[in-house]
Amino acid sequence: MAASSTAEAGGPPTASLVASPPVITVGDMVQLSGSIGEDPSCLGPRPVQLEWQQAPSAAWTTITSSDTAADGTFSFSDGPQYSGAYRVTLAAVGGCLAAGSDPVAVGVRVLVDSSLIASSLTAGSCPTIHVTVSPDKSGQNVDLQRPTGAGWQTVETLALDASSSASTSPCFGWDDIGVVRLRLRWTQQDQLNDAGIGIVLALRIEKADWMRRIDHLVGGRAVSVSVGSAGSFLYQRADTEPRIPASNEKLLLSMALLDSLGPGRRIVTHAATASLQDGVIQGNLWILGRGDPEITAARMAALARHLVAAGVQKIRGRVMGSTGYFGHDWWARGWKRHRTRLYVAPPTALTFQGNVVNGRFTREPEMFAARSLTKQLERRGVAVVGRAGAGEPPEGLADVATIRSRPLRSILAAMDRPSDNFFAEVLAKLLGAKSAGLPGTIAKGAAAIREWVAGRGVDFSLYDGSGLSYANRVTTRGIVQLLWVADASTWGPVLRQALATGGQGTLENRLHGVKVRAKTGSLDGVSALSGWVWLDKEEAWTEFSILSRGMPKWIASSIEDGIVRTLADNAG
């Protein structure tokens, strides 16, 4: 299509002018042609001038001249840098009157010249894209765009430097494998030029060698894998398949605890009574447990010292271990009857020696804690009249002495590295009591973890705190997303430090020499490994999760270790 004009009829002799095309890109030419219509004796040849008005100026400038042909036609070509308007004028000559055309507008788009500099185009690579905009648009911006279902969307805005150029190095990950299309667009930021768009850059992104290595390790087995860094996935395989997490559940529990209670939280165990006068407790002395899984005879000795320091000389009643703060439930959906209880002691609010007495689990740890404190007090000269016992404490008790646990960060390390089921269920009940009120139960703890996970946009089915339940379901994608949440939280480094590294805890015989922090998981036919591995190429931690089923543990562990070593040595 061409732009044209003709001077109004009834006035001086007129000239027509047509611009073709009416919009060009910098570097292209516009063809300007027309004719003069009047007395045949004045058609030509006669001089005609081409004038130019650059937007937004009002001034006209003669840029060239020529002669009309014998039939009154004329033509010019020009390559303007900026948008504006053209017109022609013909001076009076001999008996021929002056003539001219109306202005004809010509738009000039900027030239967006883009190029790709890349040695390889594999997932994980970051090729350099360079762009120059002409004419000079220094200090203005150019947009890097990518097509979506809603059209071309800007993914990055670049500032043009003093040479009207810019560069960027977008990185491409797992989701980009295939053909990626990009373009650069200068949106109109002045009145000098129309908007301009560069050519579409088509990039074919292939799998990196380390990705193919993981493909080979996994083969056709029932293994889900997710690897992510800085909020982007680097590798995914069956990542949304619901799988049993086993003890990876403890990883989720640790996150919820750190976020809810804080790494420095200490759990307080109280020694309280209703009546203390002149060093004599008139009734019972109650030990009020609040979910410290590390109460031992040594801790009872410390509590006895504090009581003596508080002036206690005699207890006319008994030392009683309190029940009721947690329920005495010892079951969760998905636990195997007659087997799961072999792997976890009853989780209580007042614990004692891991709730193991004479090599067997006890359902009366409160009484054994009371017996231990009674003995420690008597060793220090405190007379205790009654026999130790356990039960629901009365109202109206006041503290006489307290002991505090180690910081939560230390307790979590003691739970996660050896994968202690007892610690997990006790701490989950503590979380449940805080979230849903007393008494703390396994179900309330699982619900609290589930709610915390859901609050971060992840949907898991969870029924305990330890991961012994075969009914639990998670995805590797969701676990990595939650590890990203941890990375963005102040407690993230604490969580990472709480996990086992190669040669430590449940990784005692695995991944020696690899900089890794991860939580293992094992049930019959189920294996898991999730956490962080250090990428040597990137000199940074990256998150990963591996969940599998249907294999002997040694085969699953071999696959997990192979994936982690592949990531450590090659990914990035």
C-alpha positions in Angstrom: 0.0 0.0 0.0 1.2 3.5 -0.8 0.6 6.9 0.8 -0.5 9.6 -1.6 -1.7 13.2 -1.8 -2.9 15.7 -4.4 -3.2 19.4 -3.9 -6.7 20.8 -3.7 -8.5 21.5 -7.0 -9.5 25.0 -7.8 -6.2 26.5 -6.7 -2.7 26.7 -8.3 -1.6 23.9 -10.6 -1.5 20.7 -8.6 1.0 17.8 -8.2 0.3 14.3 -6.9 2.7 12.4 -4.7 2.8 8.8 -3.7 5.1 7.1 -1.1 5.7 3.4 -1.4 5.8 1.8 1.0 4.3 4.2 3.5 6.3 2.6 6.4 9.9 1.4 6.1 12.6 0.2 8.4 15.8 2.1 8.9 18.1 1.1 6.1 15.3 0.6 3.6 14.3 3.0 0.8 11.0 4.7 0.1 10.0 5.3 -3.5 8.3 8.7 -4.1 6.5 9.3 -7.4 3.9 11.6 -8.9 2.9 13.9 -11.7 1.8 17.4 -12.4 -1.4 18.0 -14.2 -2.1 21.3 -16.1 -1.5 22.8 -19.5 0.3 20.2 -21.6 2.9 22.8 -22.5 3.9 22.9 -18.8 4.3 19.2 -18.1 8.0 19.0 -18.7 10.7 18.8 -18.5 10.7 21.3 -15.6 12.5 21.4 -12.3 10.8 19.7 -9.3 12.1 19.8 -5.7 11.6 17.0 -3.0 11.2 18.5 0.4 11.3 16.7 3.8 9.8 17.6 7.2 11.1 15.5 10.1 8.7 14.7 12.9 8.0 16.6 15.1 9.5 19.7 13.4 7.4 22.1 11.4 10.3 23.1 9.1 10.6 21.9 5.5 14.0 21.1 4.0 14.8 20.5 0.3 16.7 17.3 0.1 17.0 16.8 -3.7 15.7 17.9 -7.1 15.1 16.5 -10.5 13.2 17.3 -13.7 9.8 16.0 -14.7 9.5 13.8 -17.7 7.8 15.0 -20.9 4.5 13.6 -19.6 4.8 15.5 -16.3 5.8 12.5 -14.1 8.7 12.4 -11.7 10.2 10.0 -9.1 12.6 10.0 -6.3 14.0 7.4 -3.7 15.2 8.2 -0.2 16.3 6.3 2.9 15.2 8.4 5.9 16.4 7.6 9.4 13.3 9.1 11.1 9.6 9.3 10.5 8.3 12.5 8.8 6.6 13.8 5.6 7.5 14.5 2.0 6.1 17.0 -0.5 7.2 18.3 -3.9 7.2 21.9 -5.2 7.6 23.2 -8.7 8.6 26.8 -9.2 6.9 29.1 -11.8 8.8 29.0 -15.1 8.1 30.8 -18.3 4.3 30.8 -18.6 3.9 27.9 -16.3 2.6 28.6 -12.8 4.1 27.3 -9.6 2.7 23.9 -8.3 3.0 21.6 -5.3 1.7 18.5 -3.5 0.2 18.0 -0.1 2.5 16.3 2.5 2.7 12.5 2.4 3.6 10.9 5.7 6.2 8.1 5.9 6.8 6.1 9.1 10.3 4.8 9.8 10.6 1.8 12.1 13.9 1.4 14.1 16.1 -1.4 12.9 16.5 -4.0 15.7 19.5 -6.1 14.8 19.8 -9.1 17.1 22.2 -12.0 17.1 22.9 -15.1 19.2 26.4 -16.1 20.5 26.4 -19.6 21.8 29.0 -22.5 22.0 26.3 -25.0 22.8 22.6 -25.0 23.4 21.8 -27.5 26.0 19.6 -27.3 29.1 21.6 -25.3 31.7 23.4 -23.2 29.1 23.2 -19.4 29.0 23.9 -18.1 25.5 24.6 -14.4 24.9 22.1 -12.4 22.8 23.3 -9.1 21.5 21.1 -6.3 20.0 21.8 -3.0 18.4 19.0 -0.5 17.7 19.3 2.0 14.8 19.1 5.0 14.7 20.8 5.8 18.0 18.5 5.2 21.0 21.1 5.3 23.7 19.6 5.3 27.2 16.3 3.9 26.0 15.1 0.3 26.5 14.6 -2.8 24.4 12.4 -5.8 25.4 13.4 -9.5 25.1 10.2 -11.3 24.4 9.0 -14.9 24.3 5.7 -16.3 22.9 3.1 -17.7 25.2 -0.5 -18.7 24.8 -1.4 -15.0 25.3 1.0 -13.8 22.6 4.5 -12.4 22.9 5.4 -11.6 26.5 8.4 -9.5 27.8 10.8 -11.6 29.8 13.5 -9.0 30.3 14.0 -5.3 29.6 17.5 -4.2 28.5 18.9 -0.7 28.7 20.7 0.4 25.5 24.3 1.7 26.2 26.1 4.6 24.6 26.5 2.7 21.3 22.7 1.9 21.3 23.5 -1.7 22.1 22.7 -4.2 24.8 23.4 -7.8 25.7 21.9 -10.5 27.9 22.5 -14.1 28.7 19.2 -15.9 29.5 19.6 -19.4 30.9 17.6 -22.3 29.7 16.5 -25.2 31.8 14.6 -28.5 31.7 11.3 -26.8 30.7 13.0 -25.2 27.7 14.1 -28.4 26.0 12.9 -28.3 22.5 12.6 -25.1 20.3 12.7 -21.8 22.1 11.7 -18.7 20.2 12.8 -15.2 21.2 12.7 -11.7 19.7 13.7 -8.2 20.7 11.3 -5.3 20.4 11.8 -1.5 20.7 8.6 0.1 21.8 8.1 3.7 20.7 9.8 5.9 23.2 10.1 9.1 21.2 8.4 10.8 18.2 11.2 10.2 15.9 10.6 6.5 15.0 7.9 3.9 14.9 8.3 0.7 17.0 10.6 -2.0 15.6 10.9 -5.7 16.1 13.9 -7.9 15.4 14.0 -11.3 13.7 12.7 -14.3 15.6 15.6 -16.2 17.1 14.9 -19.9 17.1 17.0 -21.9 19.6 16.9 -25.7 19.9 17.7 -26.7 23.4 18.9 -30.3 23.9 19.4 -32.4 27.0 22.8 -31.9 28.6 25.1 -35.0 29.0 24.5 -35.2 32.7 20.7 -35.3 32.1 21.2 -38.2 29.7 23.3 -39.9 32.4 20.5 -39.7 34.9 18.1 -41.0 32.2 20.4 -44.0 31.9 20.7 -44.6 35.7 16.9 -44.5 36.1 16.1 -46.6 33.1 12.5 -47.8 33.0 12.2 -48.1 36.8 9.6 -46.6 39.1 11.8 -43.6 40.1 10.8 -40.0 40.3 13.4 -37.3 40.2 13.4 -33.5 40.5 16.4 -31.2 40.4 16.0 -27.5 40.8 18.0 -24.3 41.4 17.0 -20.8 42.2 13.3 -21.5 41.5 13.8 -23.3 38.2 13.8 -27.0 37.5 16.9 -28.4 35.9 15.6 -32.0 35.5 12.3 -33.7 36.0 11.2 -37.3 35.7 7.8 -38.5 36.9 7.9 -35.5 39.2 4.2 -35.3 39.8 3.7 -39.0 40.5 2.5 -39.4 44.1 5.0 -41.6 46.0 5.6 -42.8 49.6 8.2 -40.5 51.2 9.2 -42.8 54.0 11.5 -40.8 56.3 11.6 -37.9 53.9 8.5 -37.0 56.0 11.0 -35.9 58.7 12.3 -33.3 56.2 8.8 -31.8 56.0 8.4 -32.0 59.8 11.7 -30.2 60.3 10.6 -27.4 57.9 7.3 -26.9 59.7 9.0 -26.9 63.2 11.7 -24.5 62.2 9.2 -22.1 60.6 6.7 -22.4 63.5 9.0 -22.5 66.5 12.4 -21.1 65.3 15.8 -22.7 65.4 16.6 -21.4 68.8 13.5 -22.7 70.5 14.1 -24.7 73.7 11.5 -27.0 75.1 11.0 -26.5 78.9 10.3 -29.3 81.3 8.8 -28.1 84.6 8.9 -29.3 88.2 5.8 -27.8 89.8 3.7 -28.1 92.9 0.7 -26.6 94.5 2.3 -25.9 97.9 5.9 -25.2 98.9 6.5 -23.7 102.3 9.9 -23.4 104.1 11.5 -26.0 101.8 8.7 -28.5 102.2 6.4 -29.5 99.4 3.2 -30.4 101.2 1.7 -32.5 98.4 3.1 -34.0 95.2 5.9 -32.6 93.0 4.9 -32.9 89.3 7.2 -33.3 86.4 5.4 -31.5 83.5 6.7 -32.7 80.2 6.2 -30.6 77.1 7.7 -32.6 74.3 11.4 -32.8 74.9 12.5 -36.1 73.4 15.9 -36.1 75.1 14.9 -36.5 78.8 17.4 -38.9 80.4 18.6 -39.8 83.9 21.2 -37.1 83.5 18.6 -34.5 82.8 16.6 -35.6 85.9 19.8 -35.2 87.9 20.1 -31.6 86.6 16.4 -31.0 87.5 17.2 -32.4 91.0 20.1 -29.9 91.4 17.8 -27.0 90.4 15.2 -28.1 93.0 17.8 -28.3 95.7 19.0 -24.9 94.7 15.5 -23.6 95.0 15.4 -24.7 98.6 13.4 -28.0 98.4 14.3 -30.2 101.4 11.3 -32.5 101.7 8.4 -33.8 99.7 5.5 -35.0 101.8 3.7 -36.5 98.8 5.2 -38.2 95.7 7.1 -37.3 92.6 4.6 -37.7 89.8 5.2 -37.8 86.0 2.4 -35.9 84.2 0.3 -37.3 81.5 -2.3 -35.6 79.4 -0.3 -32.9 77.6 0.0 -35.3 74.7 -2.3 -38.2 74.0 -1.0 -41.7 74.6 -1.9 -42.6 71.0 0.5 -44.9 69.3 -1.0 -45.5 65.9 -1.4 -43.7 62.5 -3.2 -44.4 59.3 -0.9 -46.5 57.1 1.1 -48.0 59.9 1.5 -51.8 59.6 0.0 -53.6 62.5 2.4 -55.5 64.8 5.4 -54.2 62.8 5.5 -50.4 62.8 5.6 -50.3 66.6 8.9 -52.2 66.4 10.4 -49.0 64.9 9.0 -46.3 67.2 8.5 -46.0 71.0 5.2 -44.5 72.3 5.6 -40.7 71.8 4.7 -38.9 75.0 5.0 -35.3 76.3 7.2 -36.5 79.2 9.8 -38.8 77.8 12.5 -40.8 79.5 15.5 -42.5 77.9 13.8 -42.6 74.5 10.9 -44.4 76.3 13.0 -47.6 76.3 13.5 -49.5 79.6 15.5 -52.7 79.8 15.7 -52.8 76.0 11.9 -52.6 75.5 9.5 -49.8 74.7 7.5 -48.6 77.7 4.1 -47.1 77.8 4.8 -45.6 81.2 7.8 -43.3 80.7 6.3 -40.7 83.0 6.5 -43.1 85.9 10.1 -44.0 85.1 11.0 -40.3 84.9 9.4 -39.8 88.3 11.4 -42.7 89.8 14.6 -41.3 88.3 14.0 -37.8 89.8 13.0 -39.3 93.2 16.3 -41.2 93.3 18.3 -38.1 92.3 16.6 -36.0 95.0 17.2 -38.6 97.7 20.9 -38.7 96.7 21.0 -35.0 97.4 19.4 -35.4 100.8 15.8 -34.5 99.9 13.3 -36.7 101.7 10.5 -38.1 99.5 7.7 -39.7 101.5 5.6 -41.3 98.8 6.4 -43.7 95.9 6.9 -42.2 92.4 3.9 -42.4 90.1 2.2 -40.8 87.0 -1.1 -39.3 86.2 -3.1 -36.2 85.2 -1.7 -33.1 87.0 -4.1 -30.9 88.9 -4.8 -27.2 88.2 -3.0 -24.5 90.1 0.6 -25.8 90.0 3.5 -23.3 90.2 7.0 -23.9 88.9 9.7 -24.7 91.5 12.4 -25.5 88.9 12.8 -26.1 85.2 15.2 -27.6 82.7 15.5 -26.6 79.1 16.2 -28.7 76.1 19.0 -28.1 73.6 18.0 -25.6 70.9 15.6 -27.0 68.3 18.4 -26.9 65.6 20.4 -29.4 67.7 17.4 -31.7 68.3 16.6 -31.7 64.6 20.1 -32.8 63.8 19.7 -35.6 66.3 16.5 -36.6 64.6 17.3 -36.2 60.9 20.8 -37.6 60.7 20.1 -41.0 62.2 16.4 -40.8 61.2 15.0 -41.2 64.7 11.3 -42.1 64.5 10.7 -41.5 68.2 12.0 -37.9 68.1 9.9 -37.3 65.0 6.6 -38.4 66.5 7.2 -36.6 69.8 8.1 -33.4 67.9 5.1 -33.8 65.6 2.8 -34.0 68.6 4.4 -30.8 69.9 3.7 -29.1 66.6 0.1 -30.5 66.6 -0.5 -29.2 70.2 0.7 -25.7 69.1 -1.4 -25.8 66.0 -4.7 -27.4 67.1 -4.5 -27.4 70.9 -4.1 -30.0 73.6 -3.7 -32.9 73.7 -1.0 -33.3 71.1 -1.7 -36.3 69.0 -0.1 -38.0 66.0 -3.1 -37.0 63.8 -2.9 -33.4 64.9 0.9 -33.4 64.2 0.4 -34.8 60.7 -2.4 -32.3 60.1 -0.1 -29.4 61.2 2.6 -30.5 58.7 0.0 -30.9 56.0 -1.4 -27.4 56.6 2.1 -25.9 56.6 2.9 -27.6 53.3 -0.4 -26.5 51.8 0.3 -23.0 52.9 3.3 -23.1 50.5 1.2 -24.2 47.6 2.0 -27.9 47.8 -0.7 -30.7 48.2 0.5 -33.8 50.1 -1.3 -36.6 51.9 0.4 -37.0 55.3 -0.7 -39.1 58.3 2.3 -39.1 60.7 5.5 -37.3 61.6 8.1 -40.0 61.1 7.2 -41.3 57.7 6.4 -44.9 58.8 3.0 -44.6 57.2 2.5 -46.3 53.9 -0.5 -44.0 53.3 1.7 -40.9 53.0 2.0 -39.5 49.5 4.3 -36.7 48.2 5.9 -35.7 44.9 9.5 -34.9 44.1 8.3 -31.7 42.5 6.6 -30.6 45.7 9.6 -31.5 47.9 11.9 -29.4 45.7 9.5 -26.5 45.8 9.5 -26.7 49.6 13.3 -26.8 49.7 13.1 -23.6 47.7 10.9 -22.2 50.5 13.6 -23.2 53.0 16.3 -21.5 50.9 14.3 -18.3 51.0 13.9 -18.5 54.8 16.3 -17.5 57.5 16.2 -21.0 58.9 17.1 -22.6 55.6 20.9 -23.0 56.4 19.9 -24.5 59.8 17.8 -27.2 58.1 20.6 -28.0 55.6 23.1 -28.3 58.5 20.7 -30.7 60.4 20.8 -33.2 57.5 23.3 -36.0 57.1 26.3 -35.5 54.8 28.2 -38.3 53.0 29.6 -40.8 55.6 27.4 -39.6 58.4 24.2 -40.9 60.0 22.0 -42.8 57.5 24.6 -41.9 54.8 27.4 -43.5 56.8 28.3 -45.9 54.0 27.3 -43.7 51.2 28.4 -40.6 49.1 31.8 -40.3 50.7 33.6 -37.2 49.4 30.4 -35.6 48.0 29.3 -32.3 49.4 25.7 -33.2 50.1 23.1 -32.6 52.8 20.2 -35.0 52.5 17.5 -36.9 54.2 17.2 -40.6 53.4 14.0 -42.7 53.6 13.4 -46.5 53.7 10.4 -48.7 54.0 9.7 -52.1 52.4 10.1 -51.6 48.7 10.4 -47.8 49.2 13.4 -45.5 49.0 14.0 -41.8 49.1 16.7 -39.2 49.2 16.1 -35.5 49.1 18.1 -32.4 50.1 20.9 -30.3 48.7 24.0 -31.2 46.7 26.9 -28.8 45.9 27.4 -28.2 42.2 31.1 -27.8 41.5 30.6 -26.1 38.2 28.2 -23.5 39.7 29.8 -23.3 43.1 26.4 -23.3 44.6 23.9 -25.6 46.3 21.0 -27.1 44.3 17.9 -28.9 45.5 17.0 -32.4 44.5 14.5 -35.2 45.4 14.5 -38.8 44.4 11.6 -41.2 45.3 11.3 -44.8 44.2 9.4 -48.0 44.8 9.6 -51.7 43.9 13.4 -52.2 44.2 15.7 -53.8 46.7 17.2 -51.0 48.9 20.7 -51.6 47.6 19.7 -51.0 44.0 17.6 -47.9 44.9 20.5 -46.5 47.0 22.9 -47.1 44.1 20.7 -45.2 41.7 20.3 -42.3 44.2 24.0 -42.1 44.8 24.7 -42.2 41.1 22.3 -39.3 40.5 23.8 -37.2 43.3 27.4 -37.8 42.1 26.3 -37.0 38.5 24.8 -33.7 39.7 27.8 -32.8 41.9 30.4 -33.5 39.1 28.6 -32.4 36.0 25.4 -30.4 36.5 25.2 -26.6 36.0 
